[in-house]
Every structure is written in C-alpha cells, then in structure tokens.
Amino acid sequence: MPIYGLVREDEKLCYVLAVEDSNSRLPVIGFLYTTTNDFEKGHASMAAVIKNDLPEFYNFENDGWVKTDFVAIDLCDAFKRTPFPERLMKVISDSKIVLFGLGSMGSRLAVGLTRSGIRNFKLIDPDVVSIENLSRHECDLTDLCRSKVVAVKEKIHRINPNAVVEKYDYDIFKAEKEVRDEVFRNVDLVIATTDKKSVQLKVNEVCFDNNTVGLFSGCYEEAKGGEVFYVIPGETKVCYECLRGGVQQPERLGKIDYSKAQSTEDYEGEPGLNAAINFVTDVAQQYALALLLRKEDCEMAKKIEPLKNLLLVGGLLGQNYYFFRKPFDIIQPTLKGPWKECGTCQDNNQL
C-alpha cells in the first residue's frame, strides 16, 4: 500500500497517511516495505519498514538511508473536541448524506460537515472548477478544470481519509431509474444548494418519493441574504414546491399563508462576497446536523420546528432588503399550507 503525506525537511519530520483510494492526489512519499531485505533493494526517496509490527521511516540522504522522525495521527482524536457526546457522534458519523451542487455553498457544506464528523457522502455535480469560482469556493488554483465532485472528494479525504465518498459528475435525473434509486437508497438527509430551480424541485420530489428529509439553501441578490428551508415528509406543512410555486411577498413581516398565495416569483442565486455566502451556509450546516439529530434527546433536536421550516438569513447589507429590517437579521416565519396547487406533497398524501 502506498504511503501518502508531507515531508518537512527543515524540521526532519514527516506526516503520513495510508489511503486506499488510488485516485487520491496526496503526494506519494514512499512505499511500505514488509521486510528489511525489500527495503534495502528499494529506490524510493523515503521508505517505511515494518519491524516488530511497528513502522520505521527513512530518508535517502548522501547515498544512504537515514532514520527519520514521524508523527502518527489517530483520526479518532480529530473529533474529540465537539459539543456532542459519544452517542450523538455515532449518529452523526453513521449518517448518510446526498449533496446536490458543489458550488460556493455546497463545497463549504461538504468540508464543514466532514469536520463535524459526517463520513458518508454522495456528491452530485456535473460542473468543473473554473477561475471565477475561486473567490468563493473551497477549492483553489490547483483544482482548476477538475471535476467538482473529484476535487471536493479530495478535500474531504484530506480531513478524514476514512470517509466513504461516492461521486456523480453527471445529471442523475437523466440516468437510468436503477441508478437514481441506488443514489437515494438508505439516505438520512438530502441537501440541495444548486442555483437551478428545476433541480431543486426534482430533489424535493425525490425526498417525498423516498420519505427522506431534505434541506435546501441558497442566496439572494449579491448575497444580501439567503434562505434555509427543510422538508420532513409527514411533518412539515409546506414543501419546496409550495414555497417556490406559491410564495407571496407580504407587505409587512408576519405569518405567511402559503395556502392562499398567488405569486410565482422565484429568487435566483447570484455571486456575492464569500463571507456573506458563508454566513448563510453556516446556518444551513447547523440545521443539517439538527435534522440528523432530530430524534435524539439533545438541544439541537429542539430547534427543528415543522411549522417553522424556513429561515430567512440577512447579511450585513441586508437592511431594508426583502423582509430584513437590520443587518444580520434572521427571520423564522410560521408557515401555513400546503399550497393548494402543489403537485408534490399533495400527490404524495404526506400532509
């Protein structure tokens, strides 16, 4: 098995990982030799030898091998400093996430949820990393022209090499039914952060067809604000189609009655300041964890309110924009519904 990691020559230190994923772009720093004879015959610049079931690492310097110090990392330690007890961490680590869209919001959610302990992902995005993404994306110059699902998968594995990540770099809604069914089988949460209303609506349908919890998030014009919205089939009264197809802008803040809505106005995501987008994304990340823990005895579970499944999140420049009265204004209206013309939650008889 190849050894991956980083060598710090000035400090005479090497950090190593054994990653089974052959597609990893982590630098190969040597090879794992099982015997001293194999080691002596090798020609790598760095090598690892197993002696008495323990590894030793060597650099090749001045025509000879020099034993090198190394730091062994226990990945379990990476998730010890969390606000969750062990029983809740097990729920989080065992959860399976489908993530649609790996743009500015999706890429940050993938990395953030990995740092929170999530280790089972299905990533879906047919796009590649372009130069204009870099001002607000988790990827960097080394990822240009790469598939977003491949690049983000690597980001996840750099945090947790044991994460299980399936990648789909195509529109799965155009794939065979067997493929679609497999993607959504035994999934705990579907997250959609795409800027395409049609995709978000399809994800909404999938959530109801599979009785799966869904989370939708996006930003408004110039990221002056955004929204976080979730559906729990059988519990929430308004689904994403109700929200997008039957949304009505009230003249003042208050309860929004979607059952009487007439307008079909939609809010398209637009590029904005990275910090402004992240402000909305980080709210979405916490709600993603709360949804996964909603059946557990914990404070996060109490934040899931089926009749208040929409959060309007205003940024620094959000004052007097949409419903926002002040900078960093967060509004959680009580929703009524469903929208009488909705073809998703109505047809599925979930509400």
Residue pairs with C-beta under 8 A, 6 or more apart in sequence:
1 18
1 20
1 32
2 18
2 19
2 28
2 30
2 31
2 32
3 16
3 17
3 18
3 28
3 29
3 30
3 31
3 32
3 46
3 48
4 16
4 17
4 18
4 19
4 24
4 26
4 27
4 28
4 29
5 14
5 15
5 16
5 17
5 26
5 27
5 29
6 14
6 15
6 27
6 29
7 13
7 14
7 29
7 46
7 59
8 14
8 15
12 68
12 69
13 68
13 69
13 70
13 71
14 29
14 46
14 57
14 68
14 69
14 70
14 71
15 70
15 71
15 73
16 29
16 48
16 57
16 70
16 72
17 26
17 73
17 161
18 32
18 161
19 26
19 157
19 161
21 157
21 161
23 150
24 154
24 157
25 154
26 154
26 157
26 158
29 45
29 46
30 44
30 45
30 46
30 47
30 48
30 57
31 42
31 44
31 47
31 48
32 48
32 50
33 39
33 42
33 47
33 48
33 49
33 50
34 50
35 49
36 49
36 51
39 47
39 49
39 58
39 65
44 60
45 59
45 60
46 57
46 58
46 59
46 60
46 68
47 57
47 58
47 60
47 65
48 55
48 56
48 57
48 58
49 55
49 56
49 57
49 58
50 56
55 70
55 72
56 67
57 67
57 68
57 69
57 70
58 65
58 66
58 67
58 68
59 65
59 66
59 68
60 66
75 160
75 161
75 162
78 159
78 160
79 89
79 93
79 117
82 89
82 116
82 117
84 92
84 117
84 298
87 296
88 293
88 296
88 298
89 117
91 292
91 293
91 296
92 116
92 117
92 118
92 289
92 292
92 293
93 117
93 118
93 119
94 120
95 118
95 120
95 188
95 189
95 292
96 120
96 121
96 122
96 186
96 187
96 188
96 189
97 113
97 118
97 120
97 121
97 122
97 187
97 188
97 189
97 190
97 191
97 288
98 121
98 122
98 124
98 183
98 184
98 187
98 189
98 190
98 191
99 106
99 109
99 110
99 121
99 122
99 123
99 124
99 191
99 193
100 106
100 124
100 125
100 190
100 191
100 192
100 193
100 194
100 199
100 203
101 124
101 125
101 192
101 193
101 194
101 195
101 199
102 110
102 123
102 124
102 125
102 127
102 148
102 149
102 152
103 125
103 127
103 133
103 137
103 148
103 193
103 194
103 195
104 133
104 136
104 137
104 271
104 274
104 277
104 281
105 193
105 217
105 218
105 219
105 277
105 280
105 281
105 284
106 125
106 152
106 191
106 193
106 194
107 137
107 138
107 139
107 148
107 152
107 155
108 138
108 277
108 278
108 281
108 282
108 285
109 191
109 193
109 281
109 284
109 285
109 288
110 121
110 123
110 138
110 152
110 155
110 156
111 138
111 152
111 155
111 156
111 159
112 281
112 282
112 285
113 121
113 285
113 288
113 289
114 121
114 155
114 156
114 159
114 160
114 163
115 159
116 285
116 289
118 163
119 160
119 162
119 163
119 164
120 163
120 164
121 153
121 156
121 163
121 164
121 165
121 166
122 165
122 166
122 167
122 168
122 183
122 187
123 148
123 149
123 152
123 153
123 165
123 166
123 167
123 168
124 149
124 168
124 172
124 183
125 147
125 148
125 149
125 168
125 169
126 169
126 170
126 171
127 147
127 148
128 145
128 146
128 147
128 148
129 137
129 139
129 143
129 144
129 145
129 146
129 147
129 148
129 151
130 144
130 145
131 144
132 271
133 139
134 140
134 141
135 271
135 274
136 271
136 272
136 273
136 274
136 277
138 152
138 155
139 146
139 148
139 151
139 152
139 155
143 151
147 167
147 169
148 169
149 167
149 168
149 169
150 167
150 169
153 165
153 167
156 163
156 165
157 163
157 165
168 183
172 179
172 180
172 183
173 180
173 199
173 202
180 206
184 190
184 206
184 210
184 212
187 210
187 212
188 212
188 213
188 292
189 212
189 213
189 214
189 215
189 288
189 291
189 292
190 203
190 206
190 207
190 212
190 213
190 214
190 215
191 214
191 215
191 216
191 217
191 284
191 288
192 199
192 200
192 203
192 204
192 214
192 215
192 216
192 217
193 216
193 217
193 218
193 281
193 284
194 200
195 218
195 268
195 269
197 244
197 266
197 268
200 216
200 218
200 240
200 244
201 240
201 241
201 244
201 344
203 214
203 216
203 240
204 214
204 216
204 231
204 239
204 240
204 241
204 344
205 241
205 344
206 212
206 214
207 213
207 214
207 231
207 233
207 239
208 231
208 233
208 239
208 344
208 345
208 348
208 350
209 348
211 233
211 234
211 350
212 233
213 230
213 231
213 232
213 233
213 291
214 230
214 231
214 240
215 228
215 229
215 230
215 284
215 287
215 288
215 291
216 227
216 228
216 229
216 230
216 231
216 240
217 226
217 227
217 228
217 229
217 280
217 281
217 284
218 226
218 227
218 267
218 269
218 280
219 225
219 226
219 269
219 270
219 272
219 276
219 277
219 280
220 226
220 227
220 267
220 269
220 270
220 321
220 322
221 267
221 270
221 321
222 270
222 271
222 272
222 273
222 276
222 317
223 270
223 271
223 272
223 273
223 276
223 277
223 280
223 315
224 272
224 276
224 314
224 315
224 317
224 318
224 321
224 322
224 324
225 280
225 312
225 313
225 314
225 315
225 318
225 321
225 322
225 324
225 329
226 277
226 280
226 312
226 313
226 315
227 267
227 280
227 310
227 311
227 312
227 313
228 280
228 283
228 284
228 287
228 310
228 311
228 313
229 240
229 243
229 309
229 310
229 311
230 236
230 287
230 291
230 304
230 309
231 238
231 239
231 240
231 309
231 345
232 291
232 294
232 304
232 306
232 309
233 345
233 348
233 350
234 350
234 351
235 306
236 306
236 307
236 309
236 351
237 306
237 307
237 335
237 336
237 337
237 338
237 351
238 258
238 309
238 310
238 335
238 336
238 337
238 338
238 339
238 345
239 338
239 342
239 344
239 345
240 344
241 339
241 342
241 343
241 344
241 345
242 258
242 337
242 338
242 339
242 342
242 344
242 345
243 258
243 310
244 264
244 266
245 264
245 339
245 341
245 342
246 258
246 259
246 261
246 262
246 263
246 264
246 337
246 339
246 340
246 341
246 342
247 258
247 261
247 263
247 264
247 265
247 266
248 256
248 257
248 258
248 260
248 261
248 262
248 263
249 263
249 265
249 322
250 256
253 323
253 325
253 331
253 333
254 333
255 333
255 334
255 336
256 333
256 334
256 335
256 336
257 336
257 337
258 335
258 336
258 337
258 338
258 339
259 336
259 337
259 338
259 339
259 340
261 339
272 315
276 315
276 316
276 317
279 313
279 315
279 328
280 313
280 315
283 311
283 313
283 330
286 300
287 303
287 304
287 311
289 300
290 300
290 301
290 303
290 304
291 304
293 300
293 301
294 301
294 304
295 301
305 332
307 334
307 335
308 332
308 333
308 334
308 335
309 335
310 332
310 333
310 335
311 330
311 331
311 332
312 322
312 323
312 324
312 329
312 330
312 331
312 332
312 333
313 330
314 321
314 322
314 323
314 324
314 326
314 327
314 328
314 329
314 330
314 331
315 327
315 328
316 327
316 328
317 327
318 324
318 327
318 328
318 329
319 325
319 326
319 327
319 329
323 329
323 331
324 331
337 351
338 345
338 346
338 351
340 346
345 351
